[in-house]
Structures are given as C-alpha cells and as structure tokens.
Amino acid sequence: MKRSSCVAPLLILAFSGGSTNATAQELQDVANMPRPIEALDNVWIEELTMMEVRDALAEGKTTALILTGGIEENGPYLTTGKHNHVLRVMGESIARRLGDALIAPIVALEPGNPANSRSPGTVVLSRGTYEAMLTDMATSLRSQGFQNIIFIGDSGGNQRSMATVADALSTEWRDDSGGIYHIPEYYNYDDVVDYQRDVLGVDEDPRLEGLHDDYYITSIIMNDDPQHVRLEQRIKAGKASINGISIVPIEQTIEHGRRLIEFRTDVTVGAIGQAMAAGR
C-alpha cells in the first residue's frame, strides 16, 4: 500500500514535466511559435485557436464585437434563445462587412431581477452582475490588443447597461488609442418594420396575435436554423404563420430574412462608422 501511494505523485510529476517552470515555458513557446496549419476562415473568437486570434490581430482585425441577447419567453413557437439565434446570423454578417472584426462569445443573458423570473425558461442576471460582465469582457479584449470594442444588443432590456458601461470605459480609456462604442441604431425595429412593408411587401401588424414573436424575427432566425422557430411542427399543426403572415413557402421566408439581415447590417455598419468618426 505504501508503494502504491507514491505512484500518483510520480505520475503527476512525469506528466507535468517535473516543474511548473517547464509548463510555463511550453505555454510561452506556443504563444510565440508560428501557426503550423492554415487558419480557419471564421469570425467567432471561441471557434478560433489562440494562434488564429493572435495572427488575426497582427493582420489588423482589431475590432471586437460584444453581442448581447437574452433567454426569455417568446411565445409557443420561438425558443427562449430567440435573441441569441438572431445574433448568430447578424453578428456574422456585421463582422464580415466590417472586415476587421472578430466576435466575442455572445452574452446570452440579459439584466433583470433574478428573484422575479417566474416565466419558465427565463434566466437573467442582476444589473450589477451584468454590467460587471460587460466591463470584464471589454477589458479582457482590450488587454490583448483589440483597439475598438463594439456593444450591440438584440434585446431592449440590454441597451441601458451597454450604454452605461461604454460611457464608463470610454472615460477610463480616454487617453488610449481606439475606443468603445454602444450602437443603439442596431436595435431599431421601427425601421425594420418599415423596410419589411415598403421593400419586401410584407405588411405586418406585430400586435395582431399578441405574442412576443414577429415575421421579421422568424425569417431572420430561419437563416440560422428553422428548427428554432419549430417550422416542421408548425407546418404539421397548420400553424405556419405569425401575425397573419405565412412562413411558407420556406424559401421565400428565408430570402426575406436574408434581405432583412442585409438591411440591418447596412444600418449597423454605417452607425459604427459614424460613432468611430465622432468618437462618441
């Protein structure tokens, strides 16, 4: 028994290289060694390797998008992660259009009163926790070389905290190059409804069914995954519509969503450029 008790520490030493310094040296070497394989064409930081992020920064991709969504009640058809599904396609489109941007992991929860989350599936953070998370994410990205940090929120409840954190960090970083910006223009659904009606010919009254659900949201999410709007089940049940607008033919709805993504990308990228130029 005594002999066996000595084996584990020896094995640990063997796998660790015998010292903490050796491990630190190995990590330092990995951080500075050339990338041994071709980089993946991807804009999501969590889906890139450390070397791919490092090299993207060196190549000028020094803008980081921090996208905020939410987990909440969205009626009988849309998942609780509606906002996060929208951000998957909108974030990709905005980052690609900017050309110099990578996307941080989506902030999937929004601020609220955790003690009042009575709707099944709703998960929120206290406002203090939420703002601390945004502050830490932005500071972390800044410390590794991202010059411009962009806050974009897909939920109305997120806007105030993003503006608060952006203002505070802008003051703190005022002597540094680059900046931090909250882009409220992204969250302008009045313009989206107008575009949907005037350009796409889809005249929707979002209040018709009284659900936290809309055709424009559904069509955008279908560009990520139709299962998130329970498309198959709705067709089977004869419920493939929202606010009196049919979501079939599927191809037409997906195309509407694609054009709405393009419209919202145009608006958001334009607003980012204006914010940077104004230094707001």
URNORUR-V979517 format. One line per field, one symbol per residue. phi: phi as a letter, one per 30 degrees, with the letter a starting at -180 (. if undefined). A space follows every 50 residues. Layout:
BEGIN
phi->???
END
This chain:
BEGIN
phi->.ddddddeedddddddiiaddddddddddddcddddbddddaccedccde dddedddddjdccccccbblbadbidccddcedddedddddeddddddib bbcdeeddccdlcedcdddejdbbcdeddddddddddddddddckddccc cbccbddcddddddddddddddceccdiabbccddecbddddddddddcd iccccdcecicdabdddedddddcaeddchdeddddcicdabhicdcbdd dddddedddddddddeddddddddddddid
END
